[in-house]
Amino acid sequence: MVPVFGGVQRWQPPKSVNSAKTVPTPHPVTKPTESNWAAPATQLHEQEAGSGSNYPRIDAAEADAPAKLPKTPKKRKRDSEAHVDATPPEEEGAPKKHKTVLSKYEKVSRKAKQNPPESQNEPETKPEVVLRDLQPLPQPEPVPEPTLKPTFSVLPTWLAQPITVEASKRVPFDKLGVEPSFVKKLAKHGYTDALAVQSALLPMLQPGYEQHQGDICVSARTGSGKTLAYLLPIVEALKDRTTPVLSAIIVVPTRQLVDQALQVAEELCTGTKIKVGTAVGSVPLATEQRQLVKLKAQYDPKRAALLEEKVKQQRETGFVENRGLTDDLMTLPVDHVPRYDSGVDILICTPGRLVEHVESTTGFLLRSIRWLVIDEADQLLNQNFQGWSKVLMDALHDETPEDMMDAQERLRKQRQMSGRGPLLPPPMSRLITKVILSATMEKDLTKLGALKLKRPKLVSVQDALEQPLTTESDSFDLPSTLYEFAVPVGDGQKKPLYLLFLLLTHVFNSNAMPQHKDEEQDTDSSESDSDSDSSSSEDATENVAEPTIAKHKNRVLIFTKSNESASRLSHLLSALELSLKEYLKAMSPSSTAKASKKLLRSFSSGSIKILIASDAASRGLDIPDISHVINYDIPTSTTSYVHRVGRTARAGKTGEAWTLVTKSEAGWFWNQLAKGDNIRRGNKKVRRVEWKERSVEYNRRRTYEVALAELQEAVEDADG
């Protein structure tokens, strides 16, 4: 039973919990009321059970029994005060340390009630919630990154930082140190001022303070005067020579360029004893050997005896080193040795034939070479005919064979081997100046390294408004006086009719309106522009019933994809328009050098107005006054297009370039050639000119069908 005093139950610690380790929980003191006195025992038990106390459980029998109130003993004043202060009162047998803990707890509780903390008195302030919409969170301002300039380049300094010259630069020849006699020669041919590339190269190649003691690379567009720029200083340096000595070699890719350079060299060499020779594949090798090397007999008994003994040993062993020298020795008198003299001072050649002479021509020595010129170097280095670059470099920089050394070379070698006396200085002929020229300068260091350049410099000729020479990729410049046009021709079945329409209405028709006024139109013309062009073309067609080609000064160069296409197109145009037959020719590779030279001269003089050729004529061919270039077949590359259209608008003159574009070729043409970044035109753009098919045919449908049938029969007969 739980003792009850005055309706208040006394608290007792549970017996199952160690009293030494458990802190008693104070129980609230309740004042006795009437309801508490009168409440049955069961109700009191339920309250105790619901409160979760640890009081002993009351049995049901005791709960039913009437409650007996015990007598309240008298208390002293001291005991009553202790009873009021103690909450809850403890049993008399409770440990002393529990009383100490309870008393401290009670004191702290009283102080807390009397002095509550300030934080409880102040109202709680909740942080203000900021509502945001679906927007990106604010970010700090980005820190600007510093612009980094590379301190290195993948290209060498001379190639990455060229010497730039404005294409519009003009300097009189007499102010460049050119001798008066050559100034007069140039004036007779209409050249009074040097072009940009000539004004840059002449001081670097002529003796003087500005002469460059090393090799020179030149990047200049076609028609800029490169041929005269390197030939003039060479001819000036050799003008007083009386005995021919091979001093300069000029390598070009095609025999047409050989003829062109030969014509310029012969004009400059007029009045001098300089001899210019050529080496091309169309001439028999033996004929060129007799022209390039002159065999003479020299009396030298000691050398003759040594050579005869050497020949005898070679015959016994069966290994002959130089069969040409042996054969020549047998044809000479006793005690005489062969002496090989050069027959020319300047040799203009193609790379394949040059290799044949180096390897097969006895006495063809390069020990006296002072200038090596490689024109159109990009094409020559890309194709590398018969490994010509390595063969040529070895022949230039290696020693002369012992059997063919001259007296100075023999003496130098003897002193070098014996170690007696001072060594002789190397001859001036070994100080070779290499001039590498191209309209699209090659940036491949592997290919340029094959030329063994020494202290090179790059000269770049470009317009003032153009960007400097790029090194990331190939970039081509077109003349500022060139105007470009493109003509859609559908599927290409009636392309010959479009070509004929272009020739009769725009090239050889004086009533035709000029095609280049402002050239600030967009690349793709509107339909109204196309209609206006068509209407003007119809009017021009009506006015050109009888074309007067003979009275025109215009000359047209038409490019096809192959020599066969050029021949067939020539036959077809002659059948379609009989008036063109007399003024139209096709350049054939099977023709001899003499016939090709005659054809080019006829075209230059104007007796032939239309020349049809393949890409072989697009490299360096310099024919003055070509007014129009027509791409009948679209070029296969950007480089080919640049070289084709570069045949016109040369040396500051105006020119037009027309391209016939089919539907399948339109995408590549407009994206790569017309709008591509590799071709720089300044402020100009390619203009689109559209003609209606009915205007192009103009009563020529039946004639066209007959001409096609004749062409098919001619082709079948040729194949049969």
KANORBEL-V425439 format. One line per field, one symbol per residue. phi: phi as a letter, one per 40 degrees, with the letter a starting at -180 (. if undefined). A space follows every 10 residues. Layout:
phi: ???
This chain:
phi: .ccbbggbcc cbccccbccc bbccccbccb ccbccccccc cccccccccc cgcbcccbcc cccccccbcc ccccbccccc ccccccbccb cccccccccc cccccccccc ccccbccccc ccccbccccc cbccbcccbc ccccccccbc caacbccccc bcccbccccb bcccccgccd cccccccccg bbbccccccc cdccbccicc cccicbbbba ccgcgccccc cccccccbcc cbbcbcbabb bbcbcccccc cccccccccc gbccbbbbab ccbdcccccc ccbbcbcbca cccccccccc cccccccgbb cbcccccccc ccccgbbcbb bccbcbbbac cccccccccb ccgcbbcbcb bbbbcfcccc cccfdffccc ccccccbccc ddcbcccccc ccccccccgb gccccccccc ccbbbbbacb dcbccccccc cfcbfcbbbb baccccccdc bcacbbbbcc ccbbbbbcbg cgcbcdcccc ccccbbcbbc cccccbbbfb cccccccccc cccccccccc cccbcbcbcc ccccbbbbbb cacccccccc ccccccbccc ccbbabcbcc cccccccccc ccccchcbcb bbacccccbg cbbcgccbbb ccbcccaccc cccccccbfb fgccabbbbc bccccccccc ccccbcccbb bgccbcccbb bccccccfgb cccccccccc cccccccccc
